[in-house]
Amino acid sequence: MRAVLFYLTLVGVVACIQSCAPPKVFSELETERTRYKNEREELYTENEKLVVENTELAAKLELAEKDAERIEGKGYTDAAELKDLKAKYNEATERYNELNAAHQALINGSDSETRELMSKLDRTQKDLYQREDLLNQTKARLDQDREALDKLKQELNQKSESLLELERIIAQKDAQADALKQKLSSALTGFENQGLTITKKNGKVYVSLDEKLLFPSGSAEVDPRGKTALTKLAGVLAQNPEINVMIEGHTDDVPIVPGSKYTDNWDLSVSRATAIIRILLTGSNIDPKRLTAAGRGEFVPVDPSKTPEARQRNRRTEIILEPRLDEVFNLLDE
């Protein structure tokens, strides 16, 4: 009965962990279970045979003892036959006891092995639970990383689209600057290389006018030839309302003559810039909001040398024309 309970317990344990044990561990346990099952079946078979044999011998011994009594009652006995029967009975009983002891030892040993097996299964199950927890944690982190990656991809796609749009707008503004430079060159033909230069840099058009083309020395009064050039420039600006205009006045580093109406070179550079703005606005439909006057004094020279030639180059007015970048700024704010 105890062996049957052991077998049923072992079958239940194996069935319980079958769903969670790895294939290799389950295969080993299944092999152990089969071995125990075969050993028990063999033991049960042999034990049943011995029980039958012992029962038969006991019956024979009983008959022999009765015959012995009957024979003795008649005054004779077959001592040799009786002795042989008793020896066989004792031998069968001893064999039965040995097998029964072996059976009990096997049960006891199986209990020990079962406890060890259960302990091993418990450790394996705990390890599987830990691995499952770790797997779930890793899966959760992977899901979070995947969500973050998807979000980054979406943001990257948006940035890429914005970048392409920004590049398109900048290319458009650059093309506008090229077209504006061409228009100015056509409008100011005869002034270029006569104290007026037109260049394009960083998407902006720079119209640089030497002092000799616009102003007498130390004065902010524009001479007639300079007014002619500025009037032609105003005509181009009026036709291109998307262009913003910055007028910068520059001087050399020679101090203002004492008694002059201007406090210093900075004052003079600002006055020259505002004088040019007034000429640009006179008789034109240019929006004043597009124009900015700035005086830089002697602090941004094109040639820092102290020679007369360098100072002459530094005395200039720069009109900086820049296509409006409202679309660019709006795109960057998104």
C-alpha positions as CSV (number, residue, x, y, z in Angstrom):
1,M,0.0,0.0,0.0
2,R,2.8,2.4,0.9
3,A,4.5,1.7,-2.5
4,V,1.3,2.5,-4.3
5,L,0.9,5.8,-2.4
6,F,4.5,6.6,-3.3
7,Y,4.0,5.9,-6.9
8,L,0.8,8.0,-7.1
9,T,2.6,10.8,-5.3
10,L,5.5,10.7,-7.7
11,V,3.1,10.7,-10.7
12,G,1.2,13.7,-9.2
13,V,4.5,15.6,-8.7
14,V,5.7,15.0,-12.2
15,A,2.4,15.9,-13.6
16,C,2.3,19.1,-11.6
17,I,5.6,20.4,-12.8
18,Q,5.3,19.1,-16.4
19,S,3.9,22.4,-17.6
20,C,6.8,24.5,-16.2
21,A,9.9,22.3,-16.2
22,P,12.2,22.6,-19.1
23,P,12.3,19.6,-21.6
24,K,15.7,18.3,-20.3
25,V,14.7,18.4,-16.6
26,F,11.3,16.8,-17.4
27,S,13.0,14.0,-19.5
28,E,15.3,13.2,-16.6
29,L,12.4,13.1,-14.1
30,E,10.4,10.9,-16.5
31,T,13.3,8.4,-16.8
32,E,13.5,8.2,-12.9
33,R,9.8,7.7,-12.7
34,T,9.9,4.9,-15.2
35,R,12.8,3.2,-13.4
36,Y,10.9,3.3,-10.1
37,K,7.8,1.9,-11.8
38,N,9.6,-1.0,-13.4
39,E,11.4,-1.9,-10.1
40,R,8.2,-1.9,-8.2
41,E,6.4,-4.0,-10.8
42,E,9.2,-6.6,-10.7
43,L,9.2,-6.5,-6.9
44,Y,5.4,-7.0,-6.8
45,T,5.6,-9.9,-9.2
46,E,8.3,-11.7,-7.3
47,N,6.6,-11.0,-4.0
48,E,3.3,-12.4,-5.2
49,K,5.1,-15.6,-6.4
50,L,6.8,-15.9,-3.0
51,V,3.5,-15.4,-1.2
52,V,1.9,-18.2,-3.3
53,E,4.9,-20.4,-2.8
54,N,5.0,-19.8,0.9
55,T,1.3,-20.5,1.2
56,E,1.7,-23.8,-0.7
57,L,4.6,-24.8,1.5
58,A,2.7,-23.9,4.6
59,A,-0.2,-26.1,3.4
60,K,2.2,-28.9,2.6
61,L,3.9,-28.6,6.0
62,E,0.5,-28.7,7.6
63,L,-0.4,-31.9,5.7
64,A,3.0,-33.3,6.5
65,E,2.6,-32.6,10.2
66,K,-0.8,-34.2,10.1
67,D,0.6,-37.2,8.3
68,A,3.4,-37.3,10.8
69,E,0.9,-37.3,13.7
70,R,-1.1,-40.0,11.9
71,I,2.0,-42.0,11.2
72,E,3.3,-41.6,14.7
73,G,-0.1,-42.8,15.9
74,K,0.3,-45.9,13.9
75,G,3.8,-46.4,15.4
76,Y,6.1,-45.4,12.5
77,T,7.3,-42.2,10.9
78,D,9.1,-40.9,7.8
79,A,11.5,-38.5,9.5
80,A,13.5,-37.8,6.4
81,E,10.5,-36.6,4.3
82,L,9.3,-34.5,7.2
83,K,12.7,-33.0,7.7
84,D,12.9,-32.1,4.0
85,L,9.6,-30.4,4.0
86,K,10.5,-28.4,7.1
87,A,13.8,-27.3,5.4
88,K,12.0,-26.2,2.3
89,Y,9.5,-24.3,4.4
90,N,12.2,-22.6,6.4
91,E,14.1,-21.8,3.2
92,A,11.0,-20.3,1.6
93,T,10.2,-18.3,4.7
94,E,13.8,-17.0,4.9
95,R,13.7,-16.0,1.2
96,Y,10.3,-14.4,1.7
97,N,11.7,-12.4,4.7
98,E,14.8,-11.4,2.6
99,L,12.6,-10.2,-0.3
100,N,10.3,-8.4,2.1
101,A,13.3,-6.7,3.7
102,A,14.6,-5.7,0.3
103,H,11.1,-4.4,-0.6
104,Q,11.1,-2.3,2.6
105,A,14.6,-1.0,2.0
106,L,13.6,-0.1,-1.6
107,I,10.6,1.8,-0.2
108,N,12.7,3.6,2.4
109,G,15.3,4.4,-0.3
110,S,12.6,5.6,-2.6
111,D,11.3,7.9,0.1
112,S,14.8,9.4,0.4
113,E,15.2,9.7,-3.3
114,T,11.7,11.1,-3.6
115,R,12.5,13.8,-1.0
116,E,15.7,14.6,-2.8
117,L,13.8,14.7,-6.1
118,M,11.1,16.9,-4.6
119,S,13.8,19.2,-3.3
120,K,15.4,19.3,-6.7
121,L,12.0,20.0,-8.3
122,D,11.3,22.7,-5.8
123,R,14.6,24.4,-6.6
124,T,14.0,24.0,-10.3
125,Q,10.5,25.5,-10.0
126,K,11.8,28.5,-8.0
127,D,14.5,29.0,-10.6
128,L,11.9,28.9,-13.3
129,Y,9.7,31.4,-11.4
130,Q,12.8,33.7,-11.0
131,R,13.6,33.4,-14.7
132,E,9.9,34.1,-15.6
133,D,10.0,37.2,-13.4
134,L,13.2,38.3,-15.0
135,L,11.7,37.6,-18.4
136,N,8.6,39.6,-17.6
137,Q,10.8,42.5,-16.3
138,T,12.9,42.4,-19.4
139,K,9.9,42.3,-21.6
140,A,8.4,45.3,-19.8
141,R,11.7,47.2,-20.3
142,L,11.7,46.2,-23.9
143,D,8.2,47.4,-24.4
144,Q,9.1,50.7,-22.8
145,D,12.2,51.0,-24.9
146,R,10.1,50.1,-28.0
147,E,7.6,52.8,-27.2
148,A,10.4,55.3,-26.6
149,L,12.0,54.3,-29.9
150,D,8.7,54.6,-31.8
151,K,8.3,58.0,-30.3
152,L,11.8,59.0,-31.3
153,K,11.2,57.7,-34.8
154,Q,8.1,59.7,-35.1
155,E,9.9,62.9,-33.8
156,L,12.7,62.2,-36.2
157,N,10.4,61.9,-39.1
158,Q,8.7,65.1,-38.1
159,K,12.2,66.8,-37.8
160,S,13.2,65.4,-41.1
161,E,10.1,66.8,-42.7
162,S,10.7,70.1,-41.0
163,L,14.4,70.0,-42.1
164,L,13.4,69.4,-45.7
165,E,10.9,72.2,-45.6
166,L,13.5,74.5,-44.0
167,E,16.0,73.6,-46.7
168,R,13.4,74.3,-49.3
169,I,12.6,77.7,-47.8
170,I,16.3,78.6,-47.4
171,A,17.0,77.6,-51.0
172,Q,14.0,79.8,-52.1
173,K,15.4,82.7,-50.1
174,D,18.8,82.2,-51.5
175,A,17.4,82.2,-55.0
176,Q,15.5,85.4,-54.1
177,A,18.9,86.9,-53.0
178,D,20.5,85.9,-56.3
179,A,17.6,87.5,-58.2
180,L,17.8,90.6,-56.1
181,K,21.5,91.0,-56.6
182,Q,21.0,90.7,-60.4
183,K,18.3,93.4,-60.2
184,L,20.5,95.7,-58.2
185,S,23.4,95.2,-60.6
186,S,21.1,96.1,-63.5
187,A,19.6,99.1,-61.7
188,L,23.0,100.5,-60.5
189,T,24.9,100.1,-63.7
190,G,27.5,102.8,-63.8
191,F,28.0,103.0,-60.1
192,E,29.6,99.6,-59.6
193,N,33.4,99.9,-59.3
194,Q,32.9,103.6,-58.9
195,G,32.6,103.4,-55.1
196,L,29.7,100.9,-55.1
197,T,30.0,97.2,-54.8
198,I,27.3,94.5,-54.6
199,T,28.0,91.1,-53.1
200,K,26.0,88.2,-51.7
201,K,27.0,86.4,-48.5
202,N,25.0,84.0,-46.2
203,G,21.8,84.6,-48.1
204,K,22.0,88.4,-47.9
205,V,22.9,91.0,-50.5
206,Y,25.4,93.7,-49.4
207,V,25.5,97.0,-51.2
208,S,28.6,98.9,-50.0
209,L,29.0,102.6,-50.8
210,D,32.2,104.4,-50.2
211,E,32.1,107.8,-48.4
212,K,33.2,109.6,-51.6
213,L,30.1,108.4,-53.4
214,L,27.6,109.7,-50.8
215,F,29.1,112.2,-48.3
216,P,31.6,115.0,-48.0
217,S,34.2,114.4,-45.3
218,G,32.7,114.7,-41.8
219,S,29.2,115.3,-43.1
220,A,25.9,113.4,-43.2
221,E,24.5,115.4,-46.2
222,V,24.2,113.1,-49.2
223,D,25.5,114.7,-52.4
224,P,23.5,114.7,-55.7
225,R,25.3,111.7,-57.2
226,G,24.7,109.6,-54.1
227,K,21.0,110.6,-54.2
228,T,20.8,109.3,-57.7
229,A,22.2,105.9,-56.7
230,L,19.9,105.7,-53.7
231,T,16.8,106.6,-55.8
232,K,17.6,103.8,-58.2
233,L,18.1,101.4,-55.2
234,A,14.7,102.6,-53.7
235,G,13.0,101.6,-57.0
236,V,14.3,98.0,-56.7
237,L,13.3,97.8,-53.0
238,A,9.8,99.0,-53.8
239,Q,9.4,96.2,-56.3
240,N,10.5,93.6,-53.7
241,P,8.4,94.1,-50.6
242,E,9.6,90.8,-49.1
243,I,13.1,92.3,-48.6
244,N,14.2,93.8,-45.2
245,V,16.8,96.6,-45.3
246,M,19.5,97.4,-42.7
247,I,21.5,100.6,-43.3
248,E,24.8,100.6,-41.4
249,G,27.1,103.7,-41.2
250,H,30.8,103.2,-40.7
251,T,33.6,105.7,-40.1
252,D,37.4,105.6,-39.6
253,D,39.1,105.9,-36.3
254,V,40.1,109.6,-36.7
255,P,38.3,111.7,-34.0
256,I,35.7,114.2,-34.9
257,V,37.0,117.7,-35.4
258,P,36.3,119.9,-32.3
259,G,33.3,122.1,-32.7
260,S,31.6,119.7,-35.1
261,K,27.8,119.2,-34.8
262,Y,28.5,115.5,-34.2
263,T,29.6,114.3,-30.8
264,D,31.8,111.5,-32.1
265,N,32.2,109.0,-35.0
266,W,29.3,106.9,-33.7
267,D,27.0,109.9,-33.8
268,L,28.2,110.7,-37.3
269,S,27.7,107.0,-38.5
270,V,24.1,107.0,-37.2
271,S,23.3,110.3,-38.8
272,R,24.5,109.1,-42.2
273,A,22.4,105.9,-41.9
274,T,19.2,107.9,-41.1
275,A,20.0,110.4,-43.9
276,I,20.0,107.5,-46.3
277,I,16.7,106.1,-45.0
278,R,15.0,109.5,-45.6
279,I,16.2,109.5,-49.2
280,L,15.0,105.9,-49.7
281,L,11.5,106.8,-48.3
282,T,11.1,110.0,-50.3
283,G,8.8,109.5,-53.2
284,S,8.6,105.7,-52.8
285,N,6.0,103.3,-51.3
286,I,8.5,101.4,-49.2
287,D,7.1,100.4,-45.9
288,P,9.3,102.1,-43.2
289,K,8.9,99.0,-41.0
290,R,11.2,97.3,-43.4
291,L,14.1,99.7,-42.8
292,T,16.5,99.8,-39.9
293,A,19.2,102.5,-39.3
294,A,22.4,101.6,-37.4
295,G,25.6,103.4,-36.7
296,R,28.8,101.2,-36.1
297,G,31.3,104.1,-35.8
298,E,34.9,103.0,-36.3
299,F,34.4,99.7,-34.5
300,V,33.9,97.3,-37.5
301,P,36.7,98.2,-40.0
302,V,37.3,96.3,-43.1
303,D,41.0,97.1,-42.8
304,P,42.4,97.7,-39.3
305,S,45.6,99.3,-40.7
306,K,46.3,102.9,-39.8
307,T,47.2,104.0,-43.3
308,P,45.2,106.6,-45.3
309,E,44.1,104.0,-47.8
310,A,42.8,101.7,-45.0
311,R,40.9,104.6,-43.3
312,Q,39.3,105.5,-46.7
313,R,38.0,101.9,-47.2
314,N,36.6,101.9,-43.6
315,R,34.6,105.1,-44.3
316,R,31.6,103.5,-45.9
317,T,27.9,102.8,-45.8
318,E,26.6,99.3,-46.1
319,I,23.0,98.6,-47.1
320,I,22.2,95.0,-46.2
321,L,19.3,93.4,-48.0
322,E,17.8,90.2,-46.5
323,P,14.8,88.3,-47.7
324,R,12.2,87.9,-44.9
325,L,12.7,84.7,-42.9
326,D,9.2,84.7,-41.3
327,E,8.5,81.2,-42.7
328,V,11.8,79.9,-41.4
329,F,11.2,81.3,-37.9
330,N,7.6,79.9,-37.9
331,L,9.0,76.5,-38.9
332,L,11.6,76.6,-36.1
333,D,9.0,77.5,-33.5
334,E,6.8,74.5,-34.4
